Amino acid sequence: MTRFLVRKMPSLMFVLLASSVVAFALPRLAPGDVAVTLAGQDPTPAAVAAIRQQLGLNRSPVLQYFDWIVGVLHGNLGQSYVLHRSVASVIGDRIESTVELALAAALLVVVFGTTLGVLAGSTKRRWARATLDLVNSFFIAVPSFLIGLVLILVFGVLHRWLPVIGEVSVLDNPSFGIQYLILPAIALALAPAAVVARLLQTEMLSARNEDYVDLAVSKGASPSRITTRHVLRNSLGTAVVAVGLQIGHLLAGAVIIEAIFARNGLGQLAVSSVQTRDFTVLQVLILGVVFVAVLCQIFTEIGLASLDPRIRLGDQR
Amino acid sequence: MTDVPVTAGEAPGGDAPAVARRRALNPTVSRYLHAFRTPRGITGAVLLLLLAAAALLAPVLFPGGYDQQGSDALAGISAQHIFGTDEFGRDLFVRSIYGLRIDLSLILTAVPLSMAIGTVLGLTGALSERLGSGTQRLLDVIIGFPGLILGICLVSILGPGWLAIFLTILISGLPTAGRLARGAWLGQQGREYVLAARVLGVSRPQLLVRHVLPNAMDAAVVNCAVWMVVGVYIEAGLSIVGLGVQPPTPSLGVLLNSGLRFVTQSPTYILGPALLLLLLAVGFSLLSDALNEAVNRR
């Protein structure tokens, strides 16, 4: 397992490194000068120079990058010059909302995805398979924001069953919090769940054509045992990969869903930092998303390797 | 695309009737054209043509432009305003059609360009293995920025607007196109005819253009249609969070964004733009399905 991870690490590390460089470069690529902005109206050149000196902006970019990245690694995320607070506290205020949404959605992806996938992959009735296919195709094709809009119209405007705007922390008030969470989580989860279901179904159908299934049939194994032991077991790898890869997308998709349901999460924070040009916050957020996506990828690989010894032991590539 | 000299008949494995097959049309072209003989292909094409015609003719059909204000704001659907009106009493149908113009101008330029650049990047592996895997690492970095994150980065540099969305669509399409092209190269690499060509001393660039590119073409064409839909969604996503083209210019996403703010007062506001967006997506999905089928038909 260790050797397997050692083999996988370099490319993931490269992605992290490259994204940190991109995040670092953002404010330097954007027009405008932080020091001039900070110096207020009609700044004297001396004041601007002093601020530049203070922030270390007159040193070489490479040194500045190392300063920044070492700071981030030590947990010093920097200071927001727009909100006049530390980046850590700004993010800390918002992180709960997004984590709640992502966790709820991830749970739904696993539940919906595997249920639909196993159903579609094991049923022999043509109409059932056709219906499930149609449902899956629909949710893969329709983007999360349209699903969100429909949910708002149906459950928030037409029927007023659930709140559609704003949020309540699940930790503070579980029953209200969950009501606020249901619709956004569903909107976020349906498309990834359909992707997971589709992959699982395809994998199960192809596993069913393998020789070892024929062997199991000829040995007289019951259909349900064949499905669970032979077909599903050999298809789970795909499902694990699919779920793992979709979780990174959940976080990114949360940006839109938060906007639609007016939740004050990290996605909204990212958008407002772009609008107010609050680059110190934006940099950390971008680095964070990429970091989480890479982490998901690592865990996916680990899960996959523990399910399938061929990957764990294989030396090719 | 019409003048690409293609090898379907020349590749070994394609057998005797190669000459007969070449008489009417270039075989690749006629294969793609087959997509438009299937019901799905026809429906998709007609739908897209209608939408494109409406978008193209918008200044002729609605010479008043998208910014003409009326007396009744936030009106529902009526015979006069079939999509209703917005918060300034502007007709939402007119604005949606003008919005469609922006969306089409984005995807019809960004997506084909993205596919072309991505394919070239993916095929670099055929020139030198090291170059190829290096390019793949670079494309992996793009995948590392999921969903709208790439768009957020670009908007923060360029400011919100057409160019930022254009580049977001362009860049986010590169990894998929690159992988497909690389897959085609890796798949053809070991085939006898490629080896034969190399033994005969065909240079690598020539090999690439004559043998590998035509094989990468099919996947790229289908992928292009698929990414048109993704492009529309990227525009809508960026606009919904407020980082799209800036008002008063309408795009489908911008209309959804402002419609959301009035969803309780005027629930019909978002229906029209959402419908057009859906039709656009359905059109391209049908087309990509039909192309996929036509390409895999043997």
Interface residues (C-beta under 8 A of the other chain):
Chain A: S11 F14 V15 L16 A18 S19 V22 A23 L26 L29 A30 P31 A141 V142 P143 F145 L146 L149 I152 L153 G156 V157 L158 V164 G248 H249 L251 A252 G253 V255 I256 A259 I260 G267 Q268 A270 V271 S273 V274 Q275 R277 F279 L282 I286 V289 V290 A293 V294
Chain B: R137 D140 V141 I143 G144 F145 P146 G147 L148 I149 I152 C153 V155 S156 I157 G159 V229 Y233 A236 G237 I240 V241 G242 L243 L256 L260 V263 T264 P267 I270 A274 L277 L278 A281 V282 S285
